[in-house]
Amino acid sequence: MSLAGFGRAELGAMLVGLRPKLYRYAARMAGSAIEGEDIVQEAVVKALAAYD
């Protein structure tokens, strides 16, 4: 997937759409829903910061 031509708003919208799947995956990998939420939140923050 290429991010060329994406603005921050489009990237944010894409991440919002992926969030439920990311939460489920991270929760399974971490063994805890709360840990999964923390992992995804940190990853999204880092992704948005790196995009800038």
C-alpha positions as CSV (number, residue, x, y, z in Angstrom):
1,M,0.0,0.0,0.0
2,S,1.4,3.4,-1.0
3,L,0.9,6.5,1.0
4,A,1.9,8.8,-1.9
5,G,-0.8,11.5,-2.2
6,F,-2.2,10.8,1.2
7,G,-2.7,13.7,3.6
8,R,-2.8,13.4,7.3
9,A,-6.6,13.2,7.3
10,E,-6.6,10.4,4.8
11,L,-4.0,8.5,6.8
12,G,-6.1,9.0,10.0
13,A,-9.3,7.8,8.3
14,M,-7.5,4.7,7.0
15,L,-6.1,3.9,10.5
16,V,-9.6,4.4,12.0
17,G,-11.0,1.9,9.6
18,L,-8.2,-0.6,10.5
19,R,-8.4,-0.1,14.2
20,P,-10.8,-2.9,15.1
21,K,-8.7,-5.5,13.3
22,L,-5.5,-4.1,14.8
23,Y,-7.0,-4.2,18.3
24,R,-8.1,-7.8,17.9
25,Y,-4.7,-8.8,16.6
26,A,-2.8,-7.0,19.2
27,A,-5.0,-8.3,22.0
28,R,-4.5,-11.9,20.9
29,M,-0.7,-11.4,20.6
30,A,-0.4,-9.6,24.0
31,G,-2.9,-11.9,25.8
32,S,-4.9,-8.9,27.1
33,A,-7.4,-6.5,25.5
34,I,-6.0,-3.6,27.6
35,E,-2.4,-4.4,26.5
36,G,-3.7,-4.7,22.9
37,E,-5.3,-1.2,23.1
38,D,-2.1,0.3,24.5
39,I,0.0,-1.3,21.7
40,V,-2.3,-0.1,19.0
41,Q,-2.5,3.4,20.4
42,E,1.3,3.7,20.6
43,A,1.7,2.4,17.1
44,V,-0.8,4.9,15.7
45,V,0.8,7.8,17.5
46,K,4.2,6.7,16.1
47,A,2.8,6.3,12.6
48,L,1.3,9.7,12.6
49,A,4.4,11.3,14.1
50,A,6.6,9.6,11.5
51,Y,4.3,10.7,8.7
52,D,4.8,14.4,9.6
